[in-house]
Amino acid sequence: MASCSNAAKEAEAESTKVPNWLELPRDITVNILGRLDTIDIVTNVCHVCPLWWNIFKDPLMWRSIHMTNFKRSSYINLSELVQICCYDVERSCGRLLDIDIKSFATDDLLQCIARNGSNLGSMRLVTCQRISEKGFSEAVRKLSRLEELDISLCNNLSKDALKVIGISCPLLKSLKFDRGWCASIRGADDSEALIISETMARLCRLDIQGNTLTDVGLVAILDKCPLLEYLDIQDCYNLSLSESLRKRCIEEIKNLQLPILDNFEDFDYEYDVNRDTNWFYILDDNYYDNYDP
């Protein structure tokens, strides 16, 4: 009876035994650690043991950098976020393929990305109000291999930035430039839509929510972007969308998001032309907090 009891205890102990992470095959460890948050890696994880430190010294571990979930790291200020991101980008040694930044990007950080991002294929900059059009344009001119770009809710970027993107990034397949629902109240303007149509013929995905385009701009995009499969033009309230144009959109675009124009006529808003131009975007301190495309 005692031997049976001991065997049962040993089996139970074995089943509840905590695995030794250091005994995992290196490729599995690399796979697991590569899924962690970038800030956690730099500030904590890479200091756990010599093995993990050596793993994160490998430039291949920095091919993808995602820094969007930093609210829980409130002890880190914006300048430290920029410093951490630059550190990670430089660690990639030119192997950076994908970078995702929310809110804290600066012109200096973009220059760091440009110096080390000759192979960068995907870049996402959301609500990055500290980047200037000049700084962004200078960086993008060096990122000719970009295929996916998200510059949503970046107030300082305009049609001039789009023109630089179109000229400098011939491989671009996906563009997201969400202006926010209130941007189109400014009035009709097809300049951005025409630049997209004239310089980005390879686009497969286009999200320009809140754009000021009219039917003219939409037709230009449909005419000159024949590969387009996804189109999001929600909150584009300067569109009239005739029956024939709506039908064409539905027939040509597999995944289509159209504005609800009927309801906009009843929308009650005030617009003062003498207000600062940022009025359209900075509605209150928490407006962008839950933005998650």
Helices and strands as residue ranges (DSSP letters): H 2-15, G 21-23, H 26-33, H 38-43, G 45-47, H 50-56, G 59-62, E 64-67, G 71-73, H 78-91, E 98-102, H 107-116, E 122-126, H 133-140, E 148-150, H 159-168, E 174-176, G 183-186, H 191-199, E 205-207, H 215-224, E 230-232, H 243-252, E 255-257, H 261-264, G 277-280
